[in-house]
Every structure is written in structure tokens, then in C-alpha cells.
Amino acid sequence: MRVWDIDPKLLCDRHLLGEHNEIHTIWSIIINGLKGFSNHPETNRWRGKLKALYLRHEATAGEMEKRGFRHKSPLDERLATGKAVQDELKDSIEAQEKLLSEKDADCAERISKRKEA
């Protein structure tokens, strides 16, 4: 379970869609008080930061739509409370970019192109 902290434009399609799914999972766990993964470090990282998670979802969904994916699963903005910024990073942005580049050639290409620009 992981929600990246880097710009969604840098995620390949697989990681972008995966992150979208993870955001919905974390949102549902926190909002509905579900037990599964309720103590997972990634879930805990977003407690008290539903506004930030909502904003991350909007950025991810926006990028999905730019790539031609249909987004039909909005989050309820009225439930987006707490901090608007995720200030607790699992890894630095640089480390996240390196990890993604090592995991996936498509992510590596997107990250490399951004660094060249």
C-alpha cells in the first residue's frame, strides 16, 4: 500500500491507476472506521490529513483524465478535513523518484524527461 508524494505526471499508467486505488482504500478505511489495514503505516500517515488525501486524489484523477482514463469515483469533499498538506514523507522525493525509476521503465522515462526539461 503506497501513495506517492511525487507529481502524478511522473507516474506511469500502472502506478497512477494503482495509486488511485490505494487512495480510495485509505479514504474508506479512515472514513468508515474499517479494520483491515487500519494500522498500516501508509494509512496512519494520512490520519488527520484527509484534506491532503482528497487533494492528492484530485491531482491523480486529473492526470488520469488527461491520459484518457475515465474517472467515475469522486471523493466527498465535505469529508476532507484536517491538514491540506502531507508533511510526513516515507521517503524523500528524490528517493521516491529513484525507487520508481528502478521499479518501472515507464516511470523512469517520465522522471528522466522531467529532469531534462
Buried (B, 14 or more C-beta within 10 A) or exposed (E): EBBBBBBBBBBBBEBBBBBBEBBBBBBBBBBEEEEEBEEEEBBBBBBEBBBBBBBBBBBBBEBBEEEEBEBEEEBEEEEBEBBEEBEBEBEEEEEBBBBBBEEBEBBBEBBEEEEEE
